[in-house]
Amino acid sequence: MLSKENVFSSLSLQPNISENFLHHILILADLSCPGANEFLLQASDQGYFKSPYKWLIIGEYNHNLKDLDLPLNSDVVFAQPRGDEYHLIEAYKIAEYSEVILSLRAVWRPARYDFKNSTLVEIVKQNKIVKSAYGVMEDYRGVRMLPVSARRRDLRKHNLTMANVITDSNETRQHLDDRLNLHQDSITKMSYVVAKICFDMLNATENRIFTHTWGYKDKNGNWQGIIDHLLKKKADLGTLTIFTQERMKAIDYIAMVGSTAVRFVFREPPLALLENIFTLPFTSAVWIAIGICVLGCAVFLYITSKWEATVGMHPLQLSGSWADVLILIIGAVLQQGCTLEPRYAAGRCVTLLLFVSLTVLFAAYSANIVVLLRAPSSSVRSLPDLLNSPLKLGASDFEYNRYFFKKLNDPIRKAIYSKKIAPSGKKPNFYSMKEGVEKIRKGLFAFHMELNPGYRLIQETYQEEEKCDLVEIDYINEIDPWLPGQKRSPYKDLFKISFIKIRESGVQSCVHRRLHVGRPRCSGSVSTFSSVGITDMYPALQATLYGAVMSVAVLMMEKVHYKLVQMKKKKEEI
């Protein structure tokens, strides 16, 4: 009969069919057949009543079928005869051991209507009655057109459990939604507040359990924390969790109900720590131009001093040697002057021009140095920069940090962990949130932390000018975490639709604004005194040291030269 109507059919259940294809299959059963009840119970035990299987059972629902596994997302319809009509009754359970709920979904009756009637045509256009080859299907209050998850939104006070991660303080259990102690377990509070609204929308009773970790495998391969509760069906939802391949095989991710991040945060190091600021005020072209100008003046002064020496000599006059010219040039460059000067107009004009130009350059140079002494460096913006920088690194003392630092094995991240976070032979640099934030404030320290509680603590404890140069670098490179749920949970679609509604209505963004703290921003109008340290003046001190060492070397060379000259004179006298 089905083949005559071009309906493809099979006489047996085929468990190896792909799940995507199952959405297009309807399983038909007739309760009047011998052994039908036993067959249905056997199919229930094998999971054939769970989504995405669809059933049409012809016959009256009876008490012998009360043990069928009819989860909330199942699609099981009993076609019960009522005279020449059939009432299509859908059956489902809110929970595994709850009572079966029967509701009228549609009515089928033979086609005895005059479809040419205009009034009836209007009804057909409204999808209240659908014409078939032999009859018409009439919706019951329009429920047939709604998806299963939209028809079963009332859970009738059924208990739904959420597993909450507590890492900061046990006080969080009493302050999950009252906006007290917001710096503690912020991601747990953000997850719970939105999930609680979802439970209220579904008319469910809220139940809470607590754990100390999100869920990682131990040495024996067993899951812990939230994942363990979901696998054992002790919880229906969990706290926002980062995506990992292992977790995706064990649980389903339901929805993103908030955003947070775990990143390295540090204050930009001073420019003087990473660069020689005494070479930065001028570009290379300007330095070359200054060198050419000074060299030209030196050549002209040498020529004029040579000419002046032929005219006459004076104790304070340039003698016409390169040594005297060099001393004068050095005095001009360093704004110190020289006791030897040209005596005539030509040489004095060159000297005046040299001193004036170098004075202007010196003023510009000094002004730039003052700015650069306190200027932050923007050279640390990536993980390789962080690895090669003089910054010390640390991380918040949470299990997810210890897990991901060991899990990520690309060369850069592995080097960061092995060389700066946990160097061999030393205690790993894991700190409490308070300790890490204080180290950030002191500078030259990058702390890997959850941004929301970290920024809240920074907002409360930092001075205004200390908030201006905060920088973030992503180490884990994760997307926003999602709420985890049981694998193939019957409530999955209900949760997804409810969370989408919460997000589209703006409730989620309102909760996010109440609980989330963005990166602190300084006013930009605060100026405070800041002293200059040895680090800032290191190139100058280094030049002084080199000069002192060189002067001693030159002194020794001069003494040796003097001794050699004296010995030569004695030999000549003999």
QUISUL-V272470 format. One line per field, one symbol per residue. ss: DSSP state (A for helix, B for strand, O for the rest). phi: phi as a letter, one per 40 degrees, with the letter a starting at -180 (. if undefined). A space follows every 10 residues. Layout:
ss->???
phi->???
This chain:
ss->OOAAAOOOOO OOOOOOOOAA AAOOOOBBBB OOOOOAAAAA AAAAAOOOOO OOOBBBBBOO OOAAAOOOOO OOOOBBBBBB BBOOBBBBBB BBBOOOOOOB BBBBBBBBBB OOOOOOOAAA AAAAAOOOBB BOOOBBBBBO OOAAAOOAAA AOOOOOOOBB BBBBBOOOOA AAAAOOOOOO OOOOOAAAAA AAAAAAAAAA AOOOBBBBBB BOOOOOBOOO OOBOAAAAAA AOOOOOBBOO BOOOAAAAAA OBBBBOOOOO OBBBBBBOOB AAAAOOAAAO OOOAAAAAAA AAAAAAAAAA AAAAAAAAAA AOOOOOBOOO OAAAAAAAAA AAAOOOOOOO BOOOAAAAAA AAAAAAAAAA AAAAAAAAAA AAAOOBOOOO OOAAAAAAOO OBBBBBOOAA AAAAAAAOOO AAAAAAAAAA AOOOOOOOOB BOAAAAAAAA AAOOBBBBBB AAAAAAAAAA AOOAAAAOOB BBBBOOOOOO OBBBBOOOOO OAAAAAAAAA AAAAOOAAAA AAAAAOOOOO OOOOOOOOOO OOOOOOOAAA AAAAAAAAAA AAAAAAAAAA AAAAAAAAAA AAAO
phi->.ccccgbcab cacbcccccc cccbbbcbbb ccccgccccc ccccccgccc cbcbbbbchc cbccbccccb cdccbbbccc cbgcbbccbc babcbcbccc bbacbabbac cbcccccccc ccccccgcbb cbcbabbbcb fgcccccdcc cbcccfgccb bbcbcbbcac cddcbcbbgb fccbfccccc cccccccccc ccfbccbbbb abachbcccc gccbgdcccc ccfcbcbbcd bccbcccccc bbccacbaba abacbacdcc cccbbcccbc dbcccccccc cccccccccc cccccccccc cibadbcccg bccccccccc ccccfbgacc bcbbcccccc cccccccccc cccccccccc cccbcccbcb bacccccccc ccbaaccbcc ccccccccbc dccccccccb cbccgbcdcb bccccccccc ccgfabbcac cccccccccc bcccccccbc bbbcbcgbcd cbccaccfcc cdcccdcccc cccccgcccc ccccbcbccc bccgbcbbcb cbbccccdcc cccccccccc ccccdccccc cccccccccc cccc
